[in-house]
Each structure stands twice: as structure tokens, then as C-alpha cells.
Amino acid sequence: MESKPVIPLFLVILFLVLCFQAEAQQQKVYRAGVLMIGSPDRPQINGLRDGLKELGYVEGKNLLLDIPAKETIDELRPIAKAYIEKKFDVIVAMGATAPLIAKDLTREMPIVFIGSTDPIASGLVKSVARPEANVTGVAGATDFEMQGKRLEVFKEAMPTLRRVAVLYNARAENPGHAKSLALLQKVAPNLGLKLIEKPIKSTADIERALASVSKNNTDGLYFICSSLFRDSIKKMAAVAMQKRLAWTGCRAPDETEQGALLSYGSDPYRTGHRGAWYVDRILKGAKPQDLPVESPTYFELVINLKTAKQIGLTIPPNVLVRADKVIR
């Protein structure tokens, strides 16, 4: 009778180990914590989710994407601390202030920012090519010159513009807002504009600023992009329309669709979608300092003709023809 071949014990053990490792790898659930203000139903988040899905991540299966909806900047720090204490795999921070808060709390956990304006001047990274330590991501604009360009486009769309109420984040978390204001102060005289500065630190400040403007003292409203204004956009749009004041948004095209006369900026969906690539690379073992910061390559000019008509404004044809999208 022929004896059956005996499989060496070490081969059996090796097989079981490999099976266990494969099963463990399949069951690995990555944890990404999102740091942001406002509702998660926004283009950046939609882009991020779609991008991660295309890269093979399934929420609830191999990815936990924690997106708490917070209303104020003060609520972000405890959330970031919780992500660090629970040892999440990566923090995804929207805008500029949120990643600065995260960076202040950890030098070890990877941080991916999405939509920060000029991350070098804001203090997020020292170099675009070689980001410092644990932070990298996708910028929302190449530099602060974008603020001057937005003001210039506003003036071109509204030639009668003379007095501009500028609402800006006056809190201290992000030095970029003060630098943006300084640039506007430099550009405005060359455009024949007088700036009426409205420092904002809270929702109450926004309401007071809106109450103080009228056709008698202001021709238009300009907001230096900040998540501080995000949840007040509808209120600001309603007040501007009631007072027949033009205002310019910075998040194309969603703010224009809410009543802004125009907006000029990078596509937030594309920025969020590209951010997913950074998250994927980090989850696969890459270090943030080895992933160069990217700047947007596509900018949109969106003009709302419905708003122009309601406030009695005619957009010059040479500006209208340059628009990527026109809301009629």
C-alpha cells in the first residue's frame, strides 16, 4: 500500500500565517477624520468621497470617514484632539484655519489640507516642493494674489464700484487673512476703490456689519474667503439683495448660485477630488513631507445675471464673454 505524502509542519504553519495576514489585510479599516466648519454636503466633501471611492475605499467597509458638522472654529480643536487621541490614520482639514489648528496639536499624525490659500504664507508648510513634517495637500489658490484678482474682476463687472465693504476674519488662528487684507489695501487705490473694513470674529459681528451697510455708504460687499462666513452666506445674500448691493463670492459656483453677483476661484469639487489622492498615498505608507503641495490648475468665473437684473446692474459684454458659467 502506497503511503500518502506528509506535508512538512513548517509549510502548514506558513500557509496559515499567510492566510491570517491576507484576512487581516482585507479587514483593515482605515480611519480618516475630517476637520471642517459647516455641513458635509459641500463640493469639496463630495469630491473627496468620490475620489476615495474611485481609489477602492468603501465607507463602512474598509474606511471610516468621520465628518462631524461643527458651527464654529472653537469647536474644531476638541475634534482634532479626539482624532489624535484615538490614533486616526489621517486628518483631512478643509480650508486654512482647520489644518493650522491640527498642526498646532500634532507633529506626528499626517494632515492633508484641502483648499488652503497660499499654504506657505499661512504657515502650513515651508516649501511647496518639500512640505514640512506632517502636512501636505491641495491649495485652493496659488497665492494671495488671487484676492487682488477677485477685486479686479469685481470692479470690471461693476464699473460704478467705488466703495467696497470688506468683511474679513479678524481672529488670530490664521495669519493669512491679515495678509489678504493687506494685499487688498495695496490693490484698491490702483482700481479707484475705497475699502470699508469690517473685522469679523463671530456671527454677531457679521450681523452688525450687514446692518451697517447701505446704498448710502457702500456700493458692494467683498468677503475674504473664510469658513467663518460659510453658514451666514444665505443671510448675507438676503441682506445684500434687500439693500440692492452687489457682492462677490469666492467659492465658484455655489455662492453665485445663492445670489452673489459673481465668483472667481478654483473648482472646489476638483480640489476635494484631488485631495483623495493624498489621503490614499498616506494610507498606503507615504509620508506627507514626500508629497509636494499642489495648486489648482482650473479657475472659474461665474456670473449671476439674475442678481444683476434684480439690483439694476448691467454687466459689460467684455466681462460677460469671459465667464465660464452664466446664471440667467
MIZA-706600 format. One record per residue (C-alpha): residue in three letters; x, y, z. Coordinates in pm, whole numbers. Each point is the difference from the previous one (the first is absolute). Layout:
residues N
{ALA, {X, Y, Z}}
...
//
This chain:
residues 328
{MET, {0, 0, 0}}
{GLU, {138, 335, -106}}
{SER, {45, 253, 286}}
{LYS, {-147, 349, -33}}
{PRO, {252, 286, -24}}
{VAL, {45, 187, 328}}
{ILE, {-9, 380, -19}}
{PRO, {276, 146, 215}}
{LEU, {-128, 180, 307}}
{PHE, {181, 324, -84}}
{LEU, {-185, 21, -333}}
{VAL, {-332, -40, 179}}
{ILE, {92, 276, 244}}
{LEU, {120, 226, -282}}
{PHE, {-325, -55, -187}}
{LEU, {-208, 84, 306}}
{VAL, {206, 313, 70}}
{LEU, {-40, 122, -357}}
{CYS, {-374, -63, 14}}
{PHE, {-25, 188, 328}}
{GLN, {197, 296, -137}}
{ALA, {-212, 13, -315}}
{GLU, {-319, -10, 204}}
{ALA, {128, 269, 237}}
{GLN, {95, 220, -295}}
{GLN, {-343, -44, -155}}
{GLN, {-164, 96, 329}}
{LYS, {215, 308, 52}}
{VAL, {-221, 303, 55}}
{TYR, {173, 333, -48}}
{ARG, {-115, 297, 205}}
{ALA, {3, 352, -146}}
{GLY, {-128, 291, 207}}
{VAL, {-129, 308, -181}}
{LEU, {48, 338, 165}}
{MET, {-233, 267, -136}}
{ILE, {-273, 252, 72}}
{GLY, {-348, -40, -142}}
{SER, {-203, -272, -165}}
{PRO, {177, -298, -160}}
{ASP, {-220, 48, -306}}
{ARG, {249, 218, -186}}
{PRO, {194, -36, -324}}
{GLN, {337, -64, 168}}
{ILE, {-140, -286, 207}}
{ASN, {-190, -144, -296}}
{GLY, {321, 11, -204}}
{LEU, {198, -162, 282}}
{ARG, {-254, -280, 39}}
{ASP, {-22, -67, -373}}
{GLY, {378, -1, -30}}
{LEU, {42, -247, 288}}
{LYS, {-269, -224, -145}}
{GLU, {177, -6, -336}}
{LEU, {320, -99, 181}}
{GLY, {-169, -305, 155}}
{TYR, {-115, 127, 337}}
{VAL, {-349, -89, 117}}
{GLU, {-137, 192, 297}}
{GLY, {-113, -238, 270}}
{LYS, {208, -285, -143}}
{ASN, {366, 96, -27}}
{LEU, {-29, 370, 81}}
{LEU, {-143, 198, 290}}
{LEU, {-40, 361, -114}}
{ASP, {-96, 203, 304}}
{ILE, {-157, 334, -99}}
{PRO, {-150, 182, 300}}
{ALA, {-199, 311, -95}}
{LYS, {125, 287, 215}}
{GLU, {-117, 359, 0}}
{THR, {297, 195, 139}}
{ILE, {378, -2, -17}}
{ASP, {18, -48, 378}}
{GLU, {-161, -343, -39}}
{LEU, {276, -130, -226}}
{ARG, {279, -32, 257}}
{PRO, {-178, -262, 218}}
{ILE, {-85, -200, -312}}
{ALA, {363, 5, -115}}
{LYS, {115, -107, 347}}
{ALA, {-242, -292, -11}}
{TYR, {137, -117, -336}}
{ILE, {353, 13, 140}}
{GLU, {-89, -183, 322}}
{LYS, {-184, -272, -193}}
{LYS, {299, -30, -235}}
{PHE, {-183, 52, -326}}
{ASP, {203, -73, -312}}
{VAL, {-33, 350, -146}}
{ILE, {-167, 336, 61}}
{VAL, {-159, 168, -302}}
{ALA, {-41, 373, 68}}
{MET, {-202, 237, -216}}
{GLY, {117, 356, -63}}
{ALA, {297, 156, 179}}
{THR, {-102, 52, 363}}
{ALA, {-100, -362, 61}}
{PRO, {337, -147, -108}}
{LEU, {183, 266, 202}}
{ILE, {-193, -112, 309}}
{ALA, {86, -364, -71}}
{LYS, {365, 81, -64}}
{ASP, {17, 184, 332}}
{LEU, {-111, -317, 178}}
{THR, {211, -268, -170}}
{ARG, {329, -33, -183}}
{GLU, {-47, -373, -57}}
{MET, {-346, -75, -139}}
{PRO, {-20, 67, -377}}
{ILE, {-209, 303, -96}}
{VAL, {-142, 56, -349}}
{PHE, {-137, 349, -64}}
{ILE, {-251, 73, -275}}
{GLY, {-61, 354, -123}}
{SER, {253, 203, 199}}
{THR, {100, 330, -163}}
{ASP, {378, 33, -22}}
{PRO, {108, -267, 253}}
{ILE, {349, 148, 25}}
{ALA, {-110, 350, 105}}
{SER, {-262, -153, 230}}
{GLY, {273, -194, 180}}
{LEU, {-119, -349, -91}}
{VAL, {311, -101, -193}}
{LYS, {346, 142, -59}}
{SER, {27, -119, -357}}
{VAL, {-246, -108, -267}}
{ALA, {248, -253, -142}}
{ARG, {102, -139, 341}}
{PRO, {-273, 61, 259}}
{GLU, {109, 18, 360}}
{ALA, {-56, -297, 230}}
{ASN, {-353, -141, 3}}
{VAL, {-199, 239, -223}}
{THR, {-76, 4, -373}}
{GLY, {-299, 33, -231}}
{VAL, {-174, 197, -273}}
{ALA, {-7, 379, 11}}
{GLY, {-314, 193, -90}}
{ALA, {202, 270, -175}}
{THR, {358, 49, -103}}
{ASP, {63, 298, 226}}
{PHE, {-156, 310, 154}}
{GLU, {10, 174, -338}}
{MET, {-333, -174, -61}}
{GLN, {-166, 248, 238}}
{GLY, {114, 290, -218}}
{LYS, {-121, -178, -312}}
{ARG, {-343, -54, 156}}
{LEU, {-26, 370, 85}}
{GLU, {109, 93, -352}}
{VAL, {-266, -223, -158}}
{PHE, {-262, 147, 235}}
{LYS, {91, 350, -118}}
{GLU, {-8, -105, -366}}
{ALA, {-347, -153, 40}}
{MET, {-124, 310, 183}}
{PRO, {174, 309, -145}}
{THR, {-192, 231, 239}}
{LEU, {155, -174, 300}}
{ARG, {173, 253, 226}}
{ARG, {-58, -95, 366}}
{VAL, {52, -362, 101}}
{ALA, {-87, -140, 341}}
{VAL, {257, -273, 71}}
{LEU, {-98, -263, 253}}
{TYR, {297, -202, 123}}
{ASN, {82, -253, 269}}
{ALA, {168, 199, 276}}
{ARG, {69, -298, 226}}
{ALA, {363, -89, 62}}
{GLU, {10, -368, -102}}
{ASN, {97, 64, -361}}
{PRO, {246, 280, -89}}
{GLY, {-104, -36, -363}}
{HIS, {-313, 210, 45}}
{ALA, {199, 305, 114}}
{LYS, {236, -45, -295}}
{SER, {-295, -19, -239}}
{LEU, {-137, 325, 143}}
{ALA, {341, 167, -36}}
{LEU, {9, -99, -366}}
{LEU, {-347, 144, -61}}
{GLN, {108, 324, 169}}
{LYS, {286, 17, -248}}
{VAL, {-206, -86, -310}}
{ALA, {-314, 204, 70}}
{PRO, {142, 352, -71}}
{ASN, {124, -116, -341}}
{LEU, {-358, -102, -81}}
{GLY, {-145, 325, 130}}
{LEU, {-165, -175, 294}}
{LYS, {-43, 98, 363}}
{LEU, {-9, -289, 246}}
{ILE, {-234, 6, 298}}
{GLU, {151, -264, 229}}
{LYS, {-231, -219, 210}}
{PRO, {198, -228, 237}}
{ILE, {-198, -314, 87}}
{LYS, {54, -233, 293}}
{SER, {-348, -146, 49}}
{THR, {-345, -39, -153}}
{ALA, {-113, 303, 200}}
{ASP, {272, 207, -170}}
{ILE, {-132, -109, -340}}
{GLU, {-350, 115, 89}}
{ARG, {128, 338, 124}}
{ALA, {209, 48, -313}}
{LEU, {-294, -78, -227}}
{ALA, {-225, 235, 196}}
{SER, {251, 283, -42}}
{VAL, {20, -9, -381}}
{SER, {-239, 166, -242}}
{LYS, {-11, 167, -340}}
{ASN, {87, 326, 174}}
{ASN, {343, -117, 115}}
{THR, {83, -312, -204}}
{ASP, {-8, -110, -364}}
{GLY, {93, -366, 51}}
{LEU, {97, -271, 248}}
{TYR, {319, -204, -17}}
{PHE, {76, -297, 223}}
{ILE, {353, -124, 55}}
{CYS, {-56, -374, -24}}
{SER, {-39, -162, 340}}
{SER, {-198, -287, 146}}
{LEU, {-113, 253, 262}}
{PHE, {-252, 131, -255}}
{ARG, {-116, -335, -135}}
{ASP, {-322, -39, 197}}
{SER, {-96, 367, -41}}
{ILE, {9, 5, -380}}
{LYS, {-379, -24, -40}}
{LYS, {-51, 280, 253}}
{MET, {262, 217, -170}}
{ALA, {-156, -67, -340}}
{ALA, {-347, 95, 127}}
{VAL, {122, 325, 157}}
{ALA, {202, 95, -309}}
{MET, {-301, -59, -223}}
{GLN, {-231, 195, 231}}
{LYS, {240, 295, -4}}
{ARG, {70, -42, -373}}
{LEU, {373, -43, 59}}
{ALA, {227, -209, -219}}
{TRP, {222, -255, 172}}
{THR, {266, -235, -124}}
{GLY, {47, -358, 112}}
{CYS, {322, -198, 10}}
{ARG, {-130, -353, -34}}
{ALA, {-101, -55, -359}}
{PRO, {-268, -79, -86}}
{ASP, {-201, -73, 317}}
{GLU, {1, 353, 146}}
{THR, {-95, 151, -334}}
{GLU, {-296, -234, -14}}
{GLN, {-103, 134, 342}}
{GLY, {-12, 358, -126}}
{ALA, {353, 135, -35}}
{LEU, {42, 221, -305}}
{LEU, {309, -198, -93}}
{SER, {265, -233, 133}}
{TYR, {350, -74, -117}}
{GLY, {199, -288, 141}}
{SER, {108, -361, -26}}
{ASP, {-251, -279, -44}}
{PRO, {-62, -137, 353}}
{TYR, {-116, -341, -124}}
{ARG, {320, -53, -198}}
{THR, {207, 113, 299}}
{GLY, {-172, -250, 229}}
{HIS, {29, -274, -260}}
{ARG, {375, 56, -28}}
{GLY, {26, 0, 379}}
{ALA, {-113, -364, -5}}
{TRP, {324, -90, -180}}
{TYR, {203, 141, 290}}
{VAL, {-206, -193, 255}}
{ASP, {49, -322, -200}}
{ARG, {376, 48, -26}}
{ILE, {31, 59, 373}}
{LEU, {-218, -300, 89}}
{LYS, {231, -209, -218}}
{GLY, {305, 115, 195}}
{ALA, {122, 319, -166}}
{LYS, {124, 283, 222}}
{PRO, {-156, 347, -37}}
{GLN, {340, 165, -37}}
{ASP, {63, -211, -310}}
{LEU, {-323, 113, -172}}
{PRO, {35, 347, -159}}
{VAL, {-284, 246, 51}}
{GLU, {-211, 53, -310}}
{SER, {-167, 320, -117}}
{PRO, {-324, 8, -199}}
{THR, {30, 8, -376}}
{TYR, {-357, 96, -78}}
{PHE, {-181, 319, 102}}
{GLU, {-359, 95, -70}}
{LEU, {-164, 337, -54}}
{VAL, {-372, -33, 69}}
{ILE, {-240, 292, -52}}
{ASN, {-358, 19, 124}}
{LEU, {-207, 209, -243}}
{LYS, {-312, -51, 213}}
{THR, {169, 183, 285}}
{ALA, {128, 272, -234}}
{LYS, {-354, 62, -125}}
{GLN, {-149, 8, 350}}
{ILE, {246, 264, 119}}
{GLY, {-22, 200, -323}}
{LEU, {347, -72, -133}}
{THR, {115, -69, -356}}
{ILE, {308, -220, -35}}
{PRO, {237, 130, -271}}
{PRO, {5, -233, -304}}
{ASN, {379, -38, 13}}
{VAL, {-30, -145, 354}}
{LEU, {-302, -214, -80}}
{VAL, {174, -169, -291}}
{ARG, {284, -114, 230}}
{ALA, {-234, -181, 239}}
{ASP, {29, -378, 23}}
{LYS, {-359, -18, 119}}
{VAL, {-287, 247, -13}}
{ILE, {-307, -35, 224}}
{ARG, {-301, 148, -179}}
//
